[in-house]
Amino acid sequence: MNKFPLTVIGANKLRTELEELKSVIRPRIIADIATAREHGDLKENAEYHAAREQQSFAEGRIKNIEGKLSNAEIIDVTKIDANGRVIFGATVEIENIETEKVVTYQIVGVDEADIKEHRISVGSPIARALIGKETEDVVTVKAPGGDIDYEILSIQYI
């Protein structure tokens, strides 16, 4: 199976979620199921069915996270010598040449992407255009509304 890139922060978030699922949520659901069973007839017991559904969701999420962590290539951008180029994990400040709007993005793995927090997937059109470029380079991003030119203002490896 192919490895996929994941930042150190992203891996830590997944580990934290996994730990909570295993040590807090799973025991709570087991207790809820036990309590619901005490109420008698399971066929018409909504609490029991709801708890079983929660259990199914939680166990699925645990398997999903364990699979992601086992197939992840965790990349610590602070320990890589990128020679001033944009790489996975880098935080890049870019300026739209036409509108002069400045925005900062961190290039992260697919599961870590969150545009509201300015984290974009390594597979996104903007990230693909930026990878390998240097400060002051101009990149063209093919967008649905047409090509957009950006200038790279700064690159940080944090």
C-alpha positions as CSV (number, residue, x, y, z in Angstrom):
1,M,0.0,0.0,0.0
2,N,1.2,3.5,-0.8
3,K,2.4,5.8,2.0
4,F,0.8,9.2,2.1
5,P,2.3,12.4,3.6
6,L,1.2,13.7,7.0
7,T,2.7,16.5,9.0
8,V,3.8,15.9,12.6
9,I,1.0,18.1,13.9
10,G,-1.5,16.1,11.8
11,A,-0.2,12.8,13.1
12,N,-0.4,14.1,16.7
13,K,-4.0,15.2,16.2
14,L,-4.9,11.7,14.9
15,R,-3.1,10.0,17.8
16,T,-4.9,12.3,20.3
17,E,-8.3,11.5,18.7
18,L,-7.5,7.8,18.7
19,E,-6.5,7.8,22.4
20,E,-9.8,9.6,23.3
21,L,-11.8,7.2,21.2
22,K,-10.2,4.2,22.9
23,S,-10.0,5.4,26.5
24,V,-13.0,7.7,26.9
25,I,-15.6,7.2,24.2
26,R,-15.4,3.4,23.8
27,P,-15.9,2.7,27.6
28,R,-18.7,5.3,27.7
29,I,-20.5,3.5,24.9
30,I,-20.0,0.1,26.5
31,A,-21.6,1.4,29.7
32,D,-24.5,3.0,27.7
33,I,-25.1,-0.4,26.0
34,A,-25.1,-2.2,29.4
35,T,-27.5,0.3,30.9
36,A,-29.8,0.1,27.9
37,R,-29.8,-3.8,28.1
38,E,-31.1,-3.5,31.7
39,H,-34.2,-1.8,30.4
40,G,-35.5,-5.1,28.9
41,D,-36.7,-5.9,25.4
42,L,-33.9,-5.0,23.0
43,K,-36.1,-5.0,19.9
44,E,-37.9,-1.9,20.9
45,N,-35.2,-0.3,23.0
46,A,-34.2,3.0,21.2
47,E,-31.4,3.7,23.7
48,Y,-29.8,0.3,23.0
49,H,-30.0,0.8,19.2
50,A,-28.6,4.3,19.5
51,A,-25.7,3.1,21.6
52,R,-25.0,0.3,19.2
53,E,-24.9,2.8,16.3
54,Q,-22.5,5.0,18.2
55,Q,-20.4,1.9,18.9
56,S,-20.3,1.1,15.2
57,F,-19.3,4.6,14.3
58,A,-16.6,4.8,17.0
59,E,-15.1,1.4,16.1
60,G,-15.1,2.4,12.4
61,R,-13.3,5.7,13.2
62,I,-10.7,3.8,15.3
63,K,-10.0,1.4,12.4
64,N,-9.8,4.4,10.0
65,I,-7.3,6.3,12.2
66,E,-5.2,3.3,12.8
67,G,-5.1,2.6,9.1
68,K,-4.1,6.2,8.3
69,L,-1.4,6.2,10.9
70,S,0.0,2.9,9.8
71,N,0.2,4.1,6.1
72,A,1.4,7.6,6.8
73,E,4.8,9.0,6.1
74,I,5.2,11.6,8.8
75,I,7.2,14.5,7.6
76,D,8.8,17.0,9.9
77,V,9.3,20.1,7.7
78,T,11.5,21.7,10.4
79,K,14.2,19.0,9.9
80,I,14.3,19.1,6.1
81,D,16.8,21.3,4.2
82,A,14.5,22.5,1.4
83,N,17.0,25.1,0.0
84,G,14.4,27.8,0.1
85,R,11.9,25.9,-2.0
86,V,8.3,25.2,-1.3
87,I,7.9,21.6,-0.1
88,F,5.2,19.6,1.7
89,G,4.6,21.1,5.2
90,A,5.9,24.6,4.2
91,T,3.9,27.7,5.1
92,V,3.8,30.0,2.0
93,E,2.7,33.6,1.8
94,I,1.4,34.4,-1.7
95,E,0.0,37.5,-3.4
96,N,-2.6,37.5,-6.1
97,I,-0.9,39.7,-8.7
98,E,-4.1,41.0,-10.2
99,T,-6.0,41.8,-6.9
100,E,-2.9,42.3,-4.7
101,K,-4.7,40.1,-2.0
102,V,-2.1,38.4,0.2
103,V,-2.9,35.0,1.8
104,T,-0.9,32.4,3.7
105,Y,-1.3,28.7,3.3
106,Q,0.4,25.6,4.8
107,I,0.7,22.7,2.5
108,V,-0.5,19.6,4.3
109,G,-1.9,16.1,3.7
110,V,-5.3,15.4,2.3
111,D,-6.8,14.6,5.7
112,E,-5.4,17.7,7.3
113,A,-6.6,20.2,4.8
114,D,-8.9,22.9,6.2
115,I,-9.3,26.0,4.1
116,K,-10.7,27.9,7.1
117,E,-7.4,27.4,8.9
118,H,-5.4,28.1,5.7
119,R,-4.2,24.5,5.4
120,I,-4.4,23.3,1.8
121,S,-4.0,19.7,0.5
122,V,-0.8,18.9,-1.3
123,G,-2.9,17.7,-4.2
124,S,-4.8,21.0,-4.6
125,P,-4.1,23.1,-7.7
126,I,-2.5,25.9,-5.7
127,A,-0.2,23.5,-3.8
128,R,0.8,21.7,-7.0
129,A,1.7,25.0,-8.6
130,L,3.7,26.1,-5.6
131,I,5.7,22.9,-4.9
132,G,9.4,23.3,-5.9
133,K,9.2,27.1,-6.4
134,E,11.1,29.8,-4.5
135,T,10.5,33.2,-3.0
136,E,9.7,35.8,-5.7
137,D,8.7,33.2,-8.2
138,V,5.4,33.7,-10.0
139,V,3.1,30.7,-10.4
140,T,0.0,30.3,-12.4
141,V,-2.9,28.4,-10.9
142,K,-5.5,26.9,-13.3
143,A,-8.8,27.8,-11.6
144,P,-12.4,27.2,-12.9
145,G,-12.7,30.9,-13.5
146,G,-9.4,31.1,-15.4
147,D,-5.7,31.3,-14.7
148,I,-4.6,33.2,-11.6
149,D,-1.1,34.4,-11.1
150,Y,0.5,34.5,-7.7
151,E,3.9,35.7,-6.5
152,I,5.5,33.9,-3.6
153,L,6.3,36.4,-0.9
154,S,7.8,34.2,1.7
155,I,8.3,30.5,2.7
156,Q,8.5,29.3,6.2
157,Y,9.3,25.8,7.6
158,I,7.4,25.8,10.9
